[in-house]
């Protein structure tokens, strides 16, 4: 009961912050105005991490070199999320941020879907002029076995980029190999990362 109450309070705080951020969006319609844990697309991660910390927290999702790579929040104390993934471009020594995703854990899949729908309901009422698409549940492109899934609702901003609200359910093999867990994700994604994801993370 106590854990459910803590999870409810955490979600309430996240929703409150999301509403505040989205109200800024309705005025400027600029993806850079959206913040997750105080960070925005276009910021240099060097404003928040040292270069040594950035290198140490590289998630190394793949041995193959790709256009973008992901840095985790590491030991950074987060206020509203359990984890943070930051997308950077390979060989960019300025470490500019191209996408941000905050994760909320300690949810089973049905709880995640319920909370995702609550977040979607809140933000869809604020962005009536943007395009909101519910993609349902489908296999995650990263897992070639097809056993991992994501449930995705995405808001496409008229200025470019998107805000994604998703539930991730990983296969047992992926969980064991990468130590990943199922979670709710709220992310802001630039056009460049959006295209990279659509192209299969190549």
TAHUQUI-V34414 format. One record per run of one state. SS is the DSSP state (H for helix, E for strand, - for the rest). FROM is the first residue (numbers start at 1). TO is the last residue. If there is no record, write none. Layout:
# TAHUQUI-V34414
ss | from | to
SS | FROM | TO
SS | FROM | TO
This chain:
# TAHUQUI-V34414
ss | from | to
- | 1 | 1
H | 2 | 28
- | 29 | 30
H | 31 | 33
- | 34 | 35
E | 36 | 36
- | 37 | 38
E | 39 | 39
- | 40 | 43
E | 44 | 44
H | 45 | 47
- | 48 | 50
H | 51 | 56
- | 57 | 57
E | 58 | 58
- | 59 | 67
E | 68 | 72
- | 73 | 82
E | 83 | 89
- | 90 | 95
E | 96 | 104
- | 105 | 108
H | 109 | 124
- | 125 | 130
E | 131 | 139
- | 140 | 148
E | 149 | 156
- | 157 | 161
E | 162 | 169
- | 170 | 171
H | 172 | 178
- | 179 | 182
E | 183 | 189
- | 190 | 190
H | 191 | 198
- | 199 | 202
